Amino acid sequence: MLELENKAAEHVKILFNKLHDEKLVYHNLAHTIQVVTRSEEMVQFYRLSEKERLIIMVAAWFHDTGHLFSKSLDHEKVSVEIMLDFLIINKCESDLIKSMADCIMATRLPSNPIQLSEQILCDADTYHLGTDEFLAINEKVRQELLLRDGIEMADWNKHSIEFLKMHRFYTSYCLEKLTPGKMNNLKQLESGSN
């Protein structure tokens, strides 16, 4: 199982390096590695089985690969298609493939993760909302929307406040660890001191 995870990591790194897009200032390899790291953190915390670990980690590696081939709106579906091609070539079991695809699709906004594996990937993907990195990352998201999709939000601060208010963490791990930081980030945005 670790072999498949390592192959997935190598495959995704090659994709991001080969198809490097300077407009992807946020949804890039660095973000993917961060999501993988946060997923690993939660897999360890919950002491998940090798099978559950494989599902989460492979999904984490592939979750944003669709950004390399499509606009933001439907990137999750494209990410799943890219992952499917890889998993079929590597003769992965169909029940694992379905669970991995479900994890990626659960990150689509508005997210609705059901299984713990889906909740972990959603929380890993938005982990930064509860950290000191939020403001810098939020600016990268704004830049990417402008550079890539030509979207310039007149009031990015207001949009960010609304996003933080509607967002929720799903795992008990992130709820406890990151909610205070997220509330602090929300206060900073509301006071305009960003």
N, C-alpha and C positions, 0 to 999 in steps of 0.2 A: 504493500500500500504506500509505503514511503517512496518507493521507486516512482509510482505514478504521480505523486505530489511533486517530486523533484523534476520529473519530465514536464509537468504543467508549468512550474516556475520557470524553467529554461525556455519553454515554448513562448510564454507570455513576454519574457524579457527580450527575446529575439524579435517578437512582433513589435513591441514598443520602440526598440532600437532601429529596426528596419523601416518602420513607418512613422518615424519621429515627426511630430507636427508641433511647430513652435507656438501655434495658437492654443494648444492644450496646456495652458499654464497651470491648471489644476488637475484635470483628469488625465494624468500621465503616469509614468512608471513609479515615480516617487510616491504618489498618492496610493497606487496599488500596493506597494511595499508596506506603506503605513497601515493599510487595511489588513493586509496579511499579518503584520505584527500584532495588531489589536485583536484579530481573530484568534491568533495563537495564544495570546494572553488569556482570553476567555475560555478557550478549549482547555487550557491548563487549570484555570480556576474551577471549572465544572467537572474536571476529571473525566472527560468524554472518552468513549471507546475509539479504537483505531479507525473504525468504519465512519463514525460521526466526525472524527477529526478530518478524514480524507474528504468527506462531503463538503465541509466548511472551507477547508484550505484550498481545494481546487476551485470552488466557487469564488473564493476571495481573489485568487489569482486572475480569474477570467472576468470578474464582474463588470469591469469598465473597458474591456477590449473593444466593445462595439463603438466606442467614441472614435476609434481609428478609422472606422468605415461609414459612420452615419452621423446625422445631426443628433443633438442631445435628446430629443423627444423620444425616440424609439431605440436608444442604444442598448437597453437591457435585452430586448429580443435578439438583436444582432450579436450581443455578447454570448447569449445562449447558443446561437447557431455556430459561432466560432468554437465554443467549447465542445459542442456536439461533434463537430468534425474531428477535433483532437481526440475525444474520448472513444469514438468509434474506431479510429485507426489504432488506438491503444487497447482495444477490446475490453472496455470497461463494462461492468454489469449494468443492465438496463434500470434496475431499481435505484442504483447509485446515481446514474445519469439523471433520472427524474428528480431525485432529491437535490442534486446540485443545481439543476435548472430552476427548481422551485426557490432555492436560496437566492439566486440572482434576480428572479422576477419579483421576489418579495421586497427588493430594494427600490422598486419603481414607486414613485410618489403619486398619490399618497400611499405610503407603505402599509402593508397588512400582513406581517409575518405571523405564522401560526406555530410552526415547530420551533424548538429551541435553536436549532441550526440556522433557521431563517432569521430569528431574532438576533442571534449573535452577529450574522453578517450585516444586518441593518444597523446595529449599534456600532459595529466596527467602522462602517462607512460614514457614520455621522459622529464618531467619537470626539472629533475636534471641537464640536459645539460646546463641550463642557470643559475645554482646556484653555490655557493662556494663548494657544496658537490660533484661536478662533478668528480674531480680527485680521491677522495677516492672511489666513486661508480664505476668509470671506472676501477680501480684496482680490485674491487670485480668481475666485469664482466670478466676480464682477468683470474682471479683465477678460476672462475666457469667453463669457457671454458676448462681450463687445467684439473681441477679435474674431471669434469663430462664427457666431450667429448674427452678428450685427445688431445685437440687442443692447440698447443703452437705457437703463432704467433711470427715469428722472429722479426718483427718490429711492436710491438703493438702501439707504438707512431704514426707511419705512418698510421696504420689502424684507429686509433682514430681520427686523423686529417681528413681522408677521410670521416669517418662517420659523423663528425660534419659538414663538408662542404656539404654533400648531405642531411643532415637532415633539416627539416623545421617545424616550429610551424604553426598550422592551425587556431587557434582561435585568434581574435584580442587581447584578454586578454593576452595570452602568447607571441604573437608577440611583444607587447609593453613592457610587464614586463620582459621577459626573453632573448630577442635577445641581448641586450648589454652584459649580463653575458655570454651568449654562445660565443659571439665574443671574449670576454676576455679570456675564457677558450681555445678557438682556438689559440689565440696569445700565451698563456702560453705553449701549446703543440708545436707550431711551433718554439718557442724560445728554446725548450728543457728544460725549467725550471720546470719540473714536478717532 
